[in-house]
Amino acid sequence: MSNFTEEEKQIVAYLRESVAAGERYFRAKNIADAIGLSAKQVGVRLPRLAEKSDDVEIEKWGRARSTTWRVTRS
């Protein structure tokens, strides 16, 4: 994870812990609230993390009022 920014490390760590606890669907706003970033900061990074992360698999799942992300362990 050396090529990750500090914010990306925070997001991946949060997702890894949450998936281990059984959560699988996330919105950027909820992730942001949990780790102290803005929803925009998280939302911009999630598509990049979907390509870069080996720890968790991040998939754009649905879009209603905001995008839902499905996260599973890799």
GUVO-770313 format. One line per field, with one value per atom (N, C-alpha, C): residue number from 0; residue in three letters; x, y, z. Coordinates in steps of 0.02 Angstrom, whole numbers. Example, Ala and Ser with C-alpha at 12.3 -4.5 7.8 and 13.67 -1.06 7.14 Angstrom:
seq [0 / 0 / 0 / 1 / 1 / 1]
type [ALA / ALA / ALA / SER / SER / SER]
east [660 / 615 / 660 / 642 / 684 / 645]
north [-284 / -225 / -165 / -112 / -53 / 2]
up [390 / 390 / 390 / 354 / 357 / 394]
***
This chain:
seq [0 / 0 / 0 / 1 / 1 / 1 / 2 / 2 / 2 / 3 / 3 / 3 / 4 / 4 / 4 / 5 / 5 / 5 / 6 / 6 / 6 / 7 / 7 / 7 / 8 / 8 / 8 / 9 / 9 / 9 / 10 / 10 / 10 / 11 / 11 / 11 / 12 / 12 / 12 / 13 / 13 / 13 / 14 / 14 / 14 / 15 / 15 / 15 / 16 / 16 / 16 / 17 / 17 / 17 / 18 / 18 / 18 / 19 / 19 / 19 / 20 / 20 / 20 / 21 / 21 / 21 / 22 / 22 / 22 / 23 / 23 / 23 / 24 / 24 / 24 / 25 / 25 / 25 / 26 / 26 / 26 / 27 / 27 / 27 / 28 / 28 / 28 / 29 / 29 / 29 / 30 / 30 / 30 / 31 / 31 / 31 / 32 / 32 / 32 / 33 / 33 / 33 / 34 / 34 / 34 / 35 / 35 / 35 / 36 / 36 / 36 / 37 / 37 / 37 / 38 / 38 / 38 / 39 / 39 / 39 / 40 / 40 / 40 / 41 / 41 / 41 / 42 / 42 / 42 / 43 / 43 / 43 / 44 / 44 / 44 / 45 / 45 / 45 / 46 / 46 / 46 / 47 / 47 / 47 / 48 / 48 / 48 / 49 / 49 / 49 / 50 / 50 / 50 / 51 / 51 / 51 / 52 / 52 / 52 / 53 / 53 / 53 / 54 / 54 / 54 / 55 / 55 / 55 / 56 / 56 / 56 / 57 / 57 / 57 / 58 / 58 / 58 / 59 / 59 / 59 / 60 / 60 / 60 / 61 / 61 / 61 / 62 / 62 / 62 / 63 / 63 / 63 / 64 / 64 / 64 / 65 / 65 / 65 / 66 / 66 / 66 / 67 / 67 / 67 / 68 / 68 / 68 / 69 / 69 / 69 / 70 / 70 / 70 / 71 / 71 / 71 / 72 / 72 / 72 / 73 / 73 / 73]
type [MET / MET / MET / SER / SER / SER / ASN / ASN / ASN / PHE / PHE / PHE / THR / THR / THR / GLU / GLU / GLU / GLU / GLU / GLU / GLU / GLU / GLU / LYS / LYS / LYS / GLN / GLN / GLN / ILE / ILE / ILE / VAL / VAL / VAL / ALA / ALA / ALA / TYR / TYR / TYR / LEU / LEU / LEU / ARG / ARG / ARG / GLU / GLU / GLU / SER / SER / SER / VAL / VAL / VAL / ALA / ALA / ALA / ALA / ALA / ALA / GLY / GLY / GLY / GLU / GLU / GLU / ARG / ARG / ARG / TYR / TYR / TYR / PHE / PHE / PHE / ARG / ARG / ARG / ALA / ALA / ALA / LYS / LYS / LYS / ASN / ASN / ASN / ILE / ILE / ILE / ALA / ALA / ALA / ASP / ASP / ASP / ALA / ALA / ALA / ILE / ILE / ILE / GLY / GLY / GLY / LEU / LEU / LEU / SER / SER / SER / ALA / ALA / ALA / LYS / LYS / LYS / GLN / GLN / GLN / VAL / VAL / VAL / GLY / GLY / GLY / VAL / VAL / VAL / ARG / ARG / ARG / LEU / LEU / LEU / PRO / PRO / PRO / ARG / ARG / ARG / LEU / LEU / LEU / ALA / ALA / ALA / GLU / GLU / GLU / LYS / LYS / LYS / SER / SER / SER / ASP / ASP / ASP / ASP / ASP / ASP / VAL / VAL / VAL / GLU / GLU / GLU / ILE / ILE / ILE / GLU / GLU / GLU / LYS / LYS / LYS / TRP / TRP / TRP / GLY / GLY / GLY / ARG / ARG / ARG / ALA / ALA / ALA / ARG / ARG / ARG / SER / SER / SER / THR / THR / THR / THR / THR / THR / TRP / TRP / TRP / ARG / ARG / ARG / VAL / VAL / VAL / THR / THR / THR / ARG / ARG / ARG / SER / SER / SER]
east [41 / 0 / 43 / 104 / 149 / 131 / 96 / 77 / 8 / -17 / -81 / -71 / -115 / -113 / -139 / -130 / -154 / -230 / -266 / -339 / -359 / -324 / -340 / -327 / -273 / -258 / -313 / -338 / -393 / -456 / -472 / -532 / -526 / -470 / -461 / -462 / -430 / -430 / -501 / -539 / -608 / -649 / -642 / -680 / -661 / -596 / -572 / -603 / -602 / -631 / -706 / -739 / -812 / -834 / -797 / -815 / -803 / -751 / -738 / -795 / -827 / -883 / -949 / -949 / -1008 / -1041 / -1021 / -1051 / -1025 / -1068 / -1047 / -1065 / -1113 / -1135 / -1124 / -1096 / -1076 / -1094 / -1103 / -1108 / -1050 / -1026 / -968 / -982 / -1042 / -1059 / -1050 / -1070 / -1064 / -991 / -952 / -880 / -848 / -864 / -836 / -852 / -914 / -934 / -895 / -881 / -847 / -772 / -741 / -668 / -648 / -696 / -681 / -658 / -679 / -667 / -733 / -731 / -793 / -816 / -880 / -908 / -875 / -859 / -826 / -756 / -719 / -652 / -655 / -704 / -711 / -736 / -787 / -818 / -769 / -724 / -674 / -624 / -609 / -557 / -582 / -645 / -671 / -660 / -674 / -660 / -586 / -542 / -469 / -450 / -479 / -464 / -491 / -545 / -572 / -520 / -479 / -427 / -363 / -347 / -283 / -281 / -336 / -336 / -334 / -290 / -287 / -321 / -332 / -361 / -436 / -470 / -543 / -561 / -616 / -641 / -698 / -692 / -741 / -775 / -841 / -880 / -937 / -944 / -1000 / -1063 / -1109 / -1164 / -1230 / -1247 / -1311 / -1310 / -1356 / -1360 / -1433 / -1450 / -1517 / -1507 / -1506 / -1490 / -1414 / -1379 / -1306 / -1281 / -1220 / -1193 / -1183 / -1202 / -1190 / -1132 / -1087 / -1028 / -1033 / -1022 / -1020 / -948 / -933 / -865 / -861 / -814 / -802 / -728 / -711 / -641 / -612 / -550 / -516 / -485]
north [-60 / 0 / 63 / 56 / 114 / 166 / 146 / 194 / 224 / 217 / 245 / 310 / 358 / 419 / 403 / 448 / 438 / 428 / 468 / 462 / 394 / 371 / 305 / 249 / 256 / 206 / 204 / 263 / 267 / 232 / 246 / 218 / 142 / 116 / 44 / 10 / 40 / 11 / 7 / 61 / 61 / 7 / 2 / -48 / -118 / -130 / -197 / -217 / -172 / -186 / -197 / -155 / -160 / -224 / -245 / -307 / -367 / -364 / -418 / -424 / -367 / -366 / -384 / -394 / -416 / -365 / -302 / -252 / -261 / -249 / -258 / -200 / -159 / -105 / -38 / 9 / 73 / 131 / 188 / 251 / 294 / 336 / 378 / 421 / 445 / 487 / 450 / 387 / 349 / 333 / 318 / 307 / 371 / 427 / 492 / 510 / 500 / 515 / 473 / 411 / 366 / 382 / 408 / 419 / 493 / 538 / 608 / 643 / 618 / 651 / 676 / 712 / 733 / 678 / 679 / 629 / 636 / 697 / 708 / 678 / 686 / 657 / 580 / 550 / 477 / 457 / 491 / 473 / 477 / 524 / 531 / 474 / 450 / 399 / 328 / 314 / 246 / 214 / 248 / 215 / 198 / 242 / 227 / 169 / 167 / 112 / 46 / 49 / -12 / -45 / -4 / -30 / -48 / -10 / -17 / -66 / -76 / -113 / -188 / -220 / -294 / -322 / -279 / -301 / -314 / -270 / -275 / -263 / -293 / -284 / -233 / -179 / -124 / -121 / -124 / -124 / -74 / -34 / 12 / -30 / -23 / -70 / -40 / 18 / 47 / 122 / 155 / 227 / 247 / 271 / 298 / 373 / 395 / 465 / 475 / 423 / 424 / 354 / 349 / 285 / 239 / 177 / 125 / 83 / 66 / 26 / -41 / -94 / -161 / -178 / -198 / -213 / -283 / -322 / -390 / -400 / -451 / -467 / -499 / -483 / -512 / -578]
up [0 / 0 / 0 / -21 / -20 / -73 / -126 / -178 / -165 / -104 / -85 / -47 / -56 / -16 / 54 / 100 / 169 / 170 / 130 / 127 / 100 / 48 / 19 / 70 / 108 / 160 / 212 / 232 / 280 / 253 / 191 / 160 / 157 / 132 / 124 / 193 / 243 / 310 / 337 / 328 / 351 / 316 / 250 / 212 / 233 / 242 / 262 / 329 / 377 / 443 / 439 / 400 / 394 / 360 / 308 / 273 / 318 / 359 / 407 / 458 / 473 / 520 / 486 / 421 / 386 / 341 / 344 / 299 / 228 / 179 / 110 / 63 / 82 / 39 / 74 / 37 / 67 / 21 / 51 / 14 / 37 / -8 / 8 / 70 / 77 / 134 / 200 / 203 / 264 / 280 / 230 / 240 / 264 / 232 / 250 / 322 / 342 / 411 / 461 / 444 / 490 / 498 / 446 / 449 / 448 / 446 / 452 / 388 / 331 / 267 / 239 / 184 / 152 / 105 / 90 / 43 / -25 / -44 / -109 / -109 / -55 / -50 / -58 / -27 / -31 / -100 / -124 / -188 / -247 / -245 / -299 / -296 / -237 / -229 / -239 / -228 / -233 / -301 / -357 / -422 / -431 / -408 / -413 / -368 / -309 / -263 / -289 / -327 / -357 / -403 / -435 / -480 / -442 / -389 / -356 / -298 / -263 / -201 / -211 / -174 / -173 / -111 / -61 / 2 / -3 / -37 / -45 / -118 / -137 / -205 / -201 / -238 / -236 / -304 / -302 / -365 / -360 / -412 / -415 / -423 / -377 / -373 / -397 / -373 / -393 / -384 / -416 / -410 / -403 / -345 / -334 / -325 / -263 / -250 / -249 / -228 / -229 / -245 / -265 / -286 / -226 / -234 / -184 / -209 / -164 / -181 / -145 / -182 / -153 / -140 / -79 / -59 / -32 / -57 / -33 / -21 / 17 / 29 / -33 / -48 / -106 / -88]
***
